[in-house]
Amino acid sequence: VLPDPPATRSRSGESSPASDSGPRRPDAFGRADQPFSADDWEAVNAIIKHAQPDMLAKFDELRQADPEQAQKRMLEAYPRLRPLLDLYKHDRTAFDLRLEELAIIRESMPFAREVLELRGQGKTDDSPEMKAAREKLRDLGQRHHTNRLAIQRREIEGMRQRILRREKDIAEQTSSPDRFIDRAIDG
């Protein structure tokens, strides 16, 4: 038996089950249950190809049969999907860097498992099998490190651009405050 859904409080203060709380609130990107656009599905396909390529055919089947269910599954499997979709639309370079990160993580998993299994078998770090697996992990770690630095540089550049736009706005408002005050009053 599953537990009852957690209770939530409405604005009026009444308690109700979470499942009966009405339509979902929009997420941070202003979309709650909006269907994916063609661009969103294109990005989703790219994400699956990099993160779980063996699942692409099954996911395409689900998408053809029930797009709403496919979207729901993607949002459950990838909680940070919406920001990736926005990167796909607005900053393909940053999107590609994030895909590379997913690919590196996927590629490193078998080697990490191998190292753990070898340790479980009592192999030491100087055994040939352990050296080979650790070397592959080290190469992937280097790729991941380089990619993370590129992501951080990209994020910093985006922050710089936003700061420059904000400074320009402030300079315009400072140079002619009456125009901005009149616009606020007149609507």
C-alpha positions in Angstrom: 0.0 0.0 0.0 1.4 3.4 -1.0 1.2 6.3 1.5 -1.3 9.1 0.9 0.2 12.0 -1.1 1.5 14.7 1.0 -1.0 17.4 2.0 -0.6 20.9 0.7 -2.1 24.2 1.8 -4.1 26.3 -0.6 -3.9 30.0 -0.5 -7.1 30.0 1.6 -5.3 27.8 4.2 -7.3 24.6 3.5 -5.4 21.4 3.4 -5.7 19.1 0.4 -3.8 16.2 -1.1 -0.9 17.3 -3.4 -2.5 15.4 -6.3 -5.7 17.5 -6.0 -3.9 20.8 -5.9 -5.1 21.8 -9.4 -2.9 22.7 -12.3 0.8 22.7 -11.8 2.6 26.0 -11.3 4.9 27.1 -14.1 8.5 26.1 -13.6 11.3 28.7 -13.4 11.1 29.0 -17.2 7.4 29.9 -17.2 6.3 26.5 -18.5 4.6 23.8 -16.5 2.8 21.4 -18.8 3.4 23.0 -22.1 4.1 20.5 -24.9 7.6 20.4 -26.2 8.2 22.4 -29.4 10.0 21.0 -32.4 13.2 22.6 -31.2 12.7 21.0 -27.8 12.3 17.5 -29.3 15.4 18.1 -31.4 17.3 19.0 -28.2 15.9 15.9 -26.4 17.1 13.6 -29.2 20.6 15.1 -29.0 20.6 14.7 -25.2 19.5 11.0 -25.4 22.1 10.3 -28.1 24.8 11.6 -25.8 23.5 10.4 -22.4 21.8 7.0 -23.3 22.2 6.2 -27.0 20.9 2.7 -26.5 17.6 4.1 -25.4 17.0 6.4 -28.4 15.0 3.9 -30.5 12.7 3.0 -27.5 12.2 6.6 -26.7 11.3 7.5 -30.3 8.7 4.7 -30.2 7.2 6.2 -27.0 7.3 9.7 -28.5 5.4 8.5 -31.6 2.9 6.6 -29.5 2.4 9.1 -26.7 4.3 12.5 -26.9 2.8 13.6 -23.6 4.1 10.5 -21.8 7.5 10.8 -23.5 7.8 14.4 -22.3 6.8 13.4 -18.8 9.4 10.7 -18.7 12.1 13.0 -20.0 11.3 15.6 -17.3 11.4 12.9 -14.6 14.6 11.4 -15.9 16.4 14.7 -16.4 15.3 17.2 -13.7 17.5 19.9 -15.2 16.1 19.4 -18.7 14.4 22.8 -19.1 17.7 24.7 -18.7 19.3 22.4 -21.3 16.4 23.1 -23.7 16.8 26.8 -23.2 20.6 26.5 -23.9 19.7 24.6 -27.1 17.6 27.6 -28.3 19.9 30.4 -27.1 23.4 29.2 -26.8 24.3 26.1 -28.9 28.0 26.2 -27.8 27.0 25.9 -24.1 24.5 23.2 -25.0 27.2 21.2 -26.9 29.5 21.6 -23.9 26.8 20.1 -21.6 26.3 17.2 -24.1 30.0 16.5 -24.0 29.7 16.4 -20.2 26.9 13.8 -20.5 29.0 11.7 -22.9 32.1 11.8 -20.7 30.0 10.7 -17.7 28.4 7.8 -19.7 31.8 6.7 -21.1 33.4 6.7 -17.6 30.8 4.5 -15.9 32.1 1.1 -17.2 35.6 2.0 -16.2 34.6 3.2 -12.7 32.7 -0.1 -12.3 35.7 -2.1 -13.5 38.0 -0.4 -10.9 35.5 -1.1 -8.1 35.1 -4.8 -9.3 38.9 -5.2 -9.5 39.3 -3.8 -6.0 36.6 -6.2 -4.8 38.6 -9.0 -6.3 41.7 -7.9 -4.3 43.6 -6.4 -7.2 46.1 -3.7 -6.3 46.6 -0.4 -8.1 49.8 -1.7 -9.7 48.1 -4.8 -11.3 47.9 -4.5 -15.1 44.1 -4.6 -15.2 43.8 -1.9 -12.6 46.4 0.3 -14.3 44.6 0.0 -17.7 41.2 0.8 -16.2 42.6 3.7 -14.1 44.4 5.1 -17.1 41.2 5.2 -19.1 39.4 6.9 -16.2 42.3 9.4 -15.9 41.9 10.2 -19.7 38.2 10.7 -19.2 38.8 12.7 -16.1 41.1 15.0 -18.0 38.5 15.5 -20.7 35.9 16.2 -18.1 38.1 18.7 -16.3 38.9 20.5 -19.6 35.2 20.5 -20.5 34.1 21.9 -17.1 36.6 24.7 -17.4 35.1 25.5 -20.9 31.6 25.5 -19.4 32.7 27.8 -16.6 34.3 30.2 -19.0 31.1 30.2 -21.1 29.0 31.0 -18.0 31.4 33.8 -17.0 31.1 35.3 -20.5 27.3 35.2 -20.3 27.5 37.0 -16.9 29.8 39.6 -18.4 27.3 40.2 -21.3 24.4 40.5 -18.8 26.4 43.0 -16.7 27.3 45.1 -19.7 23.6 45.2 -20.8 22.6 46.1 -17.2 25.3 48.9 -17.0 24.0 50.3 -20.4 20.5 50.3 -19.1 21.5 52.1 -15.9 23.5 54.7 -17.9 20.5 55.4 -20.1 18.2 55.7 -17.1 20.7 58.0 -15.4 21.1 60.2 -18.5 17.4 60.9 -18.8 15.5 60.0 -15.7 12.4 62.1 -16.7 11.8 59.9 -19.7 11.8 56.7 -17.5 9.7 58.3 -14.8 7.1 59.5 -17.4 7.1 56.0 -19.0 6.4 54.5 -15.5 3.6 56.9 -14.8 2.0 56.7 -18.3 2.3 52.9 -18.5 
